[in-house]
Amino acid sequence: MKLENYLLKNKKKHIIFDFDETIVKLYLDWDVFRSGIKRITSNYDRELVEKYEKEKLRGIDLMNLGIQKYGKKYWEKLIDFTLEFEKKNLSGESVNREIVKFILENSERYKMYIWSSNTLPTIENSLRRMELFERFERIVTREMYSLAKPYTDGFEVIFHDEVPDKSKILMIGDSGSDEKAAQNCRIDFYKVGYDFE
């Protein structure tokens, strides 16, 4: 089902977008990222890294577990690493034509937001290239909240003043974490199609 068709049947006022693999596909070597997260976490807790490897958890799961256990200093190290990783390793991107067209054509009809695990410099550079930066009410990036999706920390930053009627909010993303985050926020979810050029 195309997004426009979904919205004809499901009336919304607020739309939250994931970024990577939703608006664009970032060309980043995620093996390098996971290795860095493991290295940082090993300095705190080798058993946590062993759990991550044994249970085949995702890098984001390891990060969330570490943040829950070790708090702000661990989180700060992750943020510093993520900023540096994206700055050094981003080699390009592909655009999701359908989603970008939707944003351009509908940014006055809906209030739009981004909730991403990427960093602000990466997202801002990309959105400015596509002339989309000003289309969003709020852009919530990895530096702005503690626990990543499927936790609701990013949602709470978007609506830090007052949460509107949740039946009028839609989250658009590509992953199970995005979908689970939407469930945890008690909002509807739309799984994005792949139309990257």
C-alpha positions in Angstrom: 0.0 0.0 0.0 1.4 3.4 -1.0 1.8 5.9 1.8 -0.7 8.3 0.3 -3.3 5.5 0.1 -2.6 4.6 3.8 -3.1 8.3 4.8 -6.4 8.5 2.9 -7.8 5.7 5.1 -6.0 6.7 8.3 -6.2 10.4 9.1 -3.0 11.7 10.7 -1.6 15.2 11.6 1.9 14.2 12.8 4.4 12.0 10.9 7.6 10.8 12.4 10.3 9.5 10.0 13.2 7.3 10.7 16.2 8.5 8.6 18.6 5.8 7.4 16.9 3.2 5.2 13.8 5.3 5.2 14.5 8.8 3.7 17.9 7.9 2.5 20.2 4.8 2.6 23.6 5.8 4.0 26.7 4.1 2.8 28.4 3.2 6.0 30.4 0.2 7.0 28.4 -1.1 9.9 31.0 -3.8 10.7 33.4 -1.0 11.6 30.7 0.5 13.8 29.9 -2.7 15.6 33.6 -3.3 16.2 33.9 0.1 17.8 30.9 -0.4 20.0 32.4 -3.8 21.1 35.7 -2.2 21.8 34.2 0.6 23.9 31.9 -1.8 25.8 34.9 -4.2 26.5 36.5 -1.5 28.6 33.4 -1.6 30.8 32.1 -5.1 30.7 33.6 -8.1 28.8 30.7 -10.3 29.9 28.2 -7.9 28.2 30.2 -8.2 25.0 30.2 -12.0 25.3 26.4 -12.0 25.8 26.1 -9.8 22.7 28.2 -12.3 20.6 26.6 -15.4 22.1 23.0 -14.3 21.7 23.7 -12.6 18.3 22.3 -9.3 19.5 22.4 -6.2 17.3 24.9 -3.4 18.0 22.0 -1.1 19.1 21.0 -3.7 21.7 24.6 -3.8 23.1 24.5 0.0 23.3 21.2 0.1 25.1 22.3 -2.6 27.6 25.5 -0.7 28.3 23.7 2.6 28.7 21.3 1.1 31.1 24.1 -0.4 33.2 26.8 2.3 33.0 24.9 5.5 32.4 26.1 8.9 31.1 29.8 8.4 30.8 29.4 5.3 28.7 26.7 7.0 26.6 29.0 10.0 26.0 31.8 7.7 24.7 29.3 6.1 22.3 28.2 9.5 21.1 31.7 10.6 20.5 32.5 7.4 18.6 29.3 7.6 16.5 30.0 11.2 15.5 33.5 10.4 14.5 32.5 7.1 12.7 29.9 8.9 10.6 32.2 11.8 9.8 35.0 9.5 8.7 33.2 6.6 7.1 30.2 8.0 5.2 30.9 7.4 1.6 27.6 8.5 0.1 23.8 7.9 0.1 20.9 6.8 -2.1 17.6 8.7 -1.9 14.2 7.1 -1.3 12.4 8.9 -4.2 8.9 8.0 -3.0 9.4 9.3 0.5 11.3 12.4 -0.5 8.6 13.3 -3.0 6.0 12.8 -0.3 7.8 15.1 2.1 8.2 17.8 -0.6 4.5 17.6 -1.5 3.0 17.3 2.0 5.1 19.3 4.5 2.4 21.9 4.8 -0.3 19.3 5.3 1.4 17.4 8.1 3.7 18.3 10.9 6.8 16.2 10.2 9.6 15.0 12.5 12.7 12.8 12.3 13.7 10.4 15.0 17.0 8.8 14.1 20.0 6.9 15.5 22.2 8.9 13.2 23.9 12.1 14.2 22.9 15.7 13.5 25.8 16.6 11.2 25.1 13.5 9.0 21.3 14.2 8.8 21.6 18.0 8.4 24.1 17.7 5.6 21.9 15.2 3.8 18.6 17.1 4.3 20.2 20.4 3.2 21.5 18.8 0.0 17.9 17.6 -0.8 16.4 21.0 0.4 14.4 19.2 3.0 15.9 20.5 6.3 13.3 23.2 6.8 10.4 20.8 6.2 10.7 19.3 9.7 9.3 20.6 13.0 11.9 18.7 15.0 14.9 16.6 14.1 15.9 14.3 17.0 19.3 12.7 16.6 21.5 10.2 18.5 23.1 13.0 20.6 19.7 14.1 22.0 18.5 11.1 23.8 19.7 8.1 25.8 18.2 4.8 24.8 17.8 4.0 21.1 14.7 2.4 19.5 12.8 0.4 20.4 12.9 2.5 23.6 10.7 5.7 23.5 13.4 8.3 24.6 13.5 9.9 21.1 9.7 10.2 21.0 9.7 12.0 24.4 12.2 14.5 23.0 10.0 15.2 19.9 7.0 15.9 22.1 8.7 17.2 25.1 6.1 20.0 25.6 2.9 18.0 25.1 2.0 14.8 23.3 -0.8 15.3 20.8 -3.6 12.8 20.3 -1.7 9.6 19.6 -4.3 8.4 17.1 -3.2 11.3 14.9 0.5 10.3 14.9 2.2 8.0 12.4 5.7 6.6 12.5 7.4 5.7 9.2 10.4 3.4 9.3 12.1 0.3 7.8 13.1 -1.9 10.8 11.7 -4.0 13.5 13.1 -1.6 16.0 11.2 1.3 14.4 8.0 -0.8 14.5 8.5 -1.9 18.1 9.3 1.7 19.1 6.0 2.8 17.5 4.2 0.0 19.5 5.9 1.2 22.7 4.7 4.7 22.0 1.2 3.4 21.2 1.2 5.0 17.7 0.6 3.6 14.3 3.4 2.4 12.1 3.9 2.4 8.3 6.7 0.2 6.9 8.5 2.0 4.2 9.1 0.5 0.7 12.5 0.4 -0.9 12.8 2.8 -3.8 16.3 4.1 -3.5 18.2 5.6 -6.4 
